[in-house]
Amino acid sequence: MSTSLENLETQLEMFIENVRQIRIIVSDFQPQGQSVLNQKIQSLVTGLQEVDKLKAQVQDILVPTEVFDYIDQGRNPQLYTKDCIDKALAKNEEVKGKIDSYKRFKSHLLSELSKTFPNEIAKYKAIRGGE
């Protein structure tokens, strides 16, 4: 899997480099540079054909749409993973806090109920294993 991704990455990098070179040629176009421009355009077409050939090897890879949003916003797509981990950690802390609160509530509730209903709470604790 990684070699197909590496091949795709290499092809895309070469494609980007060709586009960059075409931009330079076109920005300062001289008639004598027409043949070089034609070669670069042909290599661009060839590069797209190579990318098209590689698509079957990477078709099963799923990319979250949020990654594309990051790219559209000009952000580094690798930050998506970091942001997901940060959100998961924050949610984990929130849930841990709720669990701790429920444990304290249960303990307090059992304590108060045992004052009012000592026999019933003793039976409950016996059934539940001494909670």
C-alpha positions as CSV (number, residue, x, y, z in Angstrom):
1,M,0.0,0.0,0.0
2,S,2.7,2.5,0.9
3,T,4.6,2.0,-2.3
4,S,1.5,2.9,-4.3
5,L,1.0,5.9,-2.2
6,E,4.7,6.8,-2.6
7,N,4.3,6.4,-6.4
8,L,1.3,8.6,-6.4
9,E,3.1,11.2,-4.3
10,T,6.1,11.2,-6.6
11,Q,3.9,11.6,-9.7
12,L,2.0,14.5,-8.1
13,E,5.2,16.2,-7.0
14,M,6.5,15.9,-10.6
15,F,3.2,17.2,-11.9
16,I,3.4,20.2,-9.5
17,E,6.9,20.9,-10.6
18,N,5.9,20.8,-14.3
19,V,3.1,23.2,-13.6
20,R,5.5,25.5,-11.8
21,Q,7.9,25.4,-14.7
22,I,5.1,26.1,-17.2
23,R,4.0,29.1,-15.1
24,I,7.6,30.5,-15.3
25,I,7.8,29.9,-19.1
26,V,4.4,31.5,-19.7
27,S,5.0,34.5,-17.4
28,D,7.9,35.5,-19.5
29,F,7.0,34.0,-22.8
30,Q,9.3,34.4,-25.8
31,P,8.5,32.9,-29.2
32,Q,11.7,30.9,-29.2
33,G,10.5,29.2,-26.0
34,Q,7.5,27.6,-27.8
35,S,9.1,24.2,-28.2
36,V,10.1,24.1,-24.5
37,L,6.5,25.1,-23.6
38,N,5.1,22.3,-25.9
39,Q,7.5,19.8,-24.2
40,K,6.4,20.9,-20.8
41,I,2.7,20.7,-21.7
42,Q,3.3,17.2,-23.2
43,S,5.0,16.1,-20.0
44,L,2.0,17.5,-18.0
45,V,-0.4,15.4,-20.1
46,T,1.9,12.4,-19.6
47,G,2.0,13.0,-15.8
48,L,-1.8,13.2,-15.7
49,Q,-2.0,9.9,-17.5
50,E,0.4,8.3,-15.0
51,V,-1.7,9.6,-12.1
52,D,-4.8,8.2,-13.8
53,K,-3.0,4.8,-14.0
54,L,-2.2,4.9,-10.3
55,K,-5.8,5.6,-9.2
56,A,-6.7,1.9,-9.2
57,Q,-4.0,1.2,-6.6
58,V,-5.2,3.8,-4.2
59,Q,-9.0,3.6,-4.7
60,D,-9.6,1.9,-1.4
61,I,-8.1,4.7,0.6
62,L,-10.7,6.8,2.3
63,V,-9.9,10.4,3.1
64,P,-12.1,12.4,5.5
65,T,-13.8,15.3,3.7
66,E,-12.5,17.6,6.5
67,V,-9.0,17.1,5.3
68,F,-10.0,18.7,2.0
69,D,-11.6,21.6,4.0
70,Y,-8.2,22.1,5.7
71,I,-6.5,22.2,2.3
72,D,-9.1,24.6,0.9
73,Q,-8.5,26.9,3.9
74,G,-4.7,26.8,3.2
75,R,-4.0,24.8,6.4
76,N,-1.6,21.9,6.6
77,P,-3.7,18.7,6.2
78,Q,-1.5,16.9,8.8
79,L,-3.0,19.3,11.4
80,Y,-6.3,17.4,10.9
81,T,-4.9,14.4,12.8
82,K,-3.6,16.6,15.6
83,D,-6.9,18.4,15.9
84,C,-8.8,15.1,16.0
85,I,-6.5,13.8,18.8
86,D,-6.9,17.1,20.7
87,K,-10.7,16.8,20.4
88,A,-10.7,13.2,21.5
89,L,-8.5,14.1,24.5
90,A,-10.9,16.9,25.4
91,K,-13.9,14.7,25.1
92,N,-12.2,12.0,27.1
93,E,-11.5,14.4,29.9
94,E,-15.2,15.6,29.8
95,V,-16.5,12.0,30.0
96,K,-14.0,11.1,32.7
97,G,-15.3,14.1,34.7
98,K,-18.9,12.9,34.2
99,I,-18.0,9.4,35.3
100,D,-16.3,10.7,38.4
101,S,-19.3,12.9,39.2
102,Y,-21.7,10.0,38.9
103,K,-19.5,7.9,41.1
104,R,-19.5,10.6,43.8
105,F,-23.2,11.0,43.4
106,K,-23.8,7.2,43.8
107,S,-21.6,7.1,46.8
108,H,-23.4,10.1,48.4
109,L,-26.8,8.7,47.5
110,L,-26.0,5.3,49.0
111,S,-24.7,7.0,52.1
112,E,-27.9,9.1,52.5
113,L,-30.2,6.2,51.7
114,S,-28.4,3.9,54.2
115,K,-29.3,6.4,56.9
116,T,-33.0,6.3,56.0
117,F,-33.2,2.7,54.7
118,P,-30.4,0.7,56.4
119,N,-31.9,-2.8,55.8
120,E,-32.7,-2.2,52.2
121,I,-29.3,-0.7,51.4
122,A,-27.6,-3.6,53.2
123,K,-29.5,-6.1,51.0
124,Y,-28.7,-4.0,47.9
125,K,-25.0,-4.0,48.8
126,A,-25.1,-7.8,49.4
127,I,-26.7,-8.3,46.0
128,R,-24.3,-5.9,44.2
129,G,-21.2,-7.4,45.9
130,G,-20.5,-4.8,48.5
131,E,-20.6,-1.6,46.5
